[in-house]
Amino acid sequence: MSMNTITLSKAERMELDQRVASRAGRADDARRARLVLLLEAGHTWAEIRDKLDCNDAFIDRWSKRFAAERLAGLFSRHAGQVASTLTPKLEARILEWTVKRKPLDGATQWSTRRLGEQLGISHMMVARVWRKHALQPHRLEGYMASDDPDFESKAADIIGLYLHPPQHAAVFCVDEKTAIQALDRLDPVLPLSAGRAERHGFEYYRHGTLSLYAAFNTKTGEVLGKTAARHTSAEFVAFLTDIVVNQRRGKEIHVIADNLSAHKTAQVASFLEAHPSVHLHFTPTYSSWLNQVELWFAKIERDVIARGVFTSVTDLKRKLMRYIRHYNQAPRTVKWKYFDPTKRITSTSAVTVH
């Protein structure tokens, strides 16, 4: 290895000699000072390796730093720790980058590590700020804004039925869960075991589909269910007839339904004319969240349909109806609360469900 040429001033040599001879100084400071003195004396890298018990990387790094910065270059340059104190200014900076800026590497959202690296702070500090302000950049929710010109009046009508239902009347939330597939797995299901989740084979056989009509009683939480091969206006009228039959004769019935065309046919109009005690309330367009039965549909999807194995359409029907019977043994109502009753019901208002 070739020698480095170093020329020291008198003051530099005195300082380096003091560091080498010092008993109170740090050993690594003395070692670096001795390296420079050996280089100035004309020793080769091989000789310096033997004398200092070091490697070529050590000699190269510190000789270059001394050549560039002289004595100042021999001070240790510990990388140090990232900021460990969360100041209001730093918290505001984290929030500003999280909400208003996008990652510079082209990613669509921040992670704690990506933002921590960008700001030069600990990713755990980013996580604490996100937790404090309930920020979850990894999550994405879809929405559909209602374009119904009568949104306010329709929403107010339905929420009024939930909060202040008419006395001696029944309020039902009605809808259809269509095209439920009777899927049968071609491979056996491997059951849950310690350290291993339940496993389903990827291949399946379709036995057919059916639709499930459900009427959720907002007062009792009970569900009246019926399956059908197709969801037609005739089936909807037949289901409305089942609701009427299951109530006391002449009792006022309010039915909340969506804007499906099958709910607005001449058959439905004839049924309502023949049954003046039945009142149909339509949710605004793209506002299925106002219909409480959708919450119950999510429950039966999670409990029965999503992971179910059905050997036939008949088997699917049997399992759906069995679930409804067991659910009705201990039904639960929905606690519906308008987020801010002091404000008008608009498309930007929020409804929370507990």
Secondary structure by P-SEA (a helix, b strand, c coil): cbbbbbbbcaaaaaaaaaaaacccccaaaaaaaaaaaaaaacccaaaaaaaccccaaaaaaaaaaaaacccccccccccccccccccaaaaaaaaaaacccccccccccccaaaaaaaacccaaaaaaaaaaacccccbbbbbbbbcccaaaaaaaaaaaaaacccccbbbbbccccccccbbbbccccccccccccbbbbcbbbbccbbbbbbbbcccccbbbbbbbccccaaaaaaaaaaaaaacccccbbbbbbccccccccaaaaaaaaacccbbbbbcccccccccaaaaaaaaaaaccccccccccaaaaaaaaaaaaaaaacbbbbbbcccccccccccccbbbbcc
